[in-house]
């Protein structure tokens, strides 16, 4: 009898101790984190932190400071993290302006990386044929053989991000055609926006519509790994789309998913590719 009573005392003591411990740690003296490192924040708080950094950059255009702040987040690729957050904003029906601000900072970081690691000059003559004669004339004056001098100064001009994409000059259509690329894995309407030098332009607003009924707006630069001027939209076979660049007067209509065949003569749905540029 005494032994059973002793067991109950022990069990009661454990339960009371557990309850008192929970009350003390959660109510009386809860753990409070002060000056937590940004890399330890929850995902939603990290998104808020990136948004604040992007807005600060929009105001002061201080890229080194913005990069230093983003380093505290611990992201492996800060530019890709910003672009991914901008995509989530658009997918969740968030603020379009905030998505553009995030994309602008992402593009600025990408441009800075390109300036630090310029692409070899042999890549640029196809995009800007004026580079080759300028380089050759300088070579003749200097008496040496250094064709990279001109390419470095013209290949990656500084780009000042702007919150409103409509401030850029009007675009003109370079090409609009169906493509058959089985590696894409889905049917896409791909838009590539460039300037006169062939450099991609981020933050360009693109309106997609079914026939003439506006459907959605998306932006270039949200997938910097595919190019600063790249944007795409998932298309469905059997529908007719129209792409418009707002305030540029450019409309591309009669866009349909093409039927393609692979090497085994099996049919699959292709994609559509649109190239736009403005001579700046």
Residue, then its C-alpha position, 0 to 999 in steps of 0.5 A: x500500500x505504501x509502495x503504491x502511494x509512493x509511486x503516485x507521489x513520484x508521478x504527481x511530482x513529475x507532472x507538476x514539475x512539467x506543468x510549472x516548467x512550461x508555465x515558467x518558460x512560456x509565460x513567466x520568462x519566455x525566451x526573447x531573441x534580440x538582434x537576431x542575425x538575418x540569416x536565422x530569420x523565418x522565410x517570411x521575415x527574410x522576404x520582408x528584409x529583402x523588400x526593405x533592402x530593395x526599397x532602400x536601393x531604389x532610393x539611394x542606388x547604393x549597390x555596394x551597401x545593398x550587396x553587403x546587407x544581402x550577404x547577411x541573409x546567407x543566400x548562396x545567390x542573392x540575385x536569384x533569391x531576389x528574382x525568386x521572391x519577385x516571382x512569388x509576389x506575382x504568382x500570389x497576386x502581390x504588389x506588382x511595384x514591389x516585384x519590379x523593385x526586387x527585379x531591379x536590384x536583382x538585375x543590378x547585381x547581375x550587371x555588376x557581376x557581368x562588369x567584373x567578369x566581362x564576356x569575351x569580345x568574340x561574343x558581341x560582334x553578332x549583337x552589335x556589328x559596329x564594335x568590330x570596325x571600331x576595335x580594328x581602327x583603334x588597333x591600327x592607331x595603337x600599332x598593337x593587337x588588342x581587340x578587347x579594348x573597345x569590347x570592354x567599354x561597350x559590351x556592358x554599359x551601366x544600367x540605372x534601374x527604374x521603378x516604372x518599366x514604361x520609362x524605357x524607349x518604345x520597343x520594336x519587333x525583331x522576330x516572332x516565330x514558333x520554335x520546337x525545343x523538346x528540352x523546354x519540357x512545357x509550352x512557353x511564350x518566351x520574350x527576350x528584350x534587348x537594347x541596341x547593344x544586345x544587352x538584356x533589359x530587365x523590368x520590362x512589363x509584358x501583357x499577355x492576353x487571350x485574343x484581345x482579353x487581357x489576362x496577366x502581366x509579367x516582367x523580364x529579369x525575373x529569371x536572371x539565370x536565363x538572361x536579364x531580358x528574358x521572360x516567359x509565360x506558360x501557354x496552352x495548346x489550342x488557344x490564341x494569345x496576344x502579347x503587348x508591350x504597354x506604352x510602346x505601341x507594340x502588339x504581337x498577335x496570332x500566337x499559338x502553340x505549334x505542333x512539333x515532331x522529334x527525331x522519332x517522328x513523335x508529336x509534341x507541343x512546341x513554344x513561341x519566341x519573341x525578340x523585341x529591342x529598342x535602338x537606344 
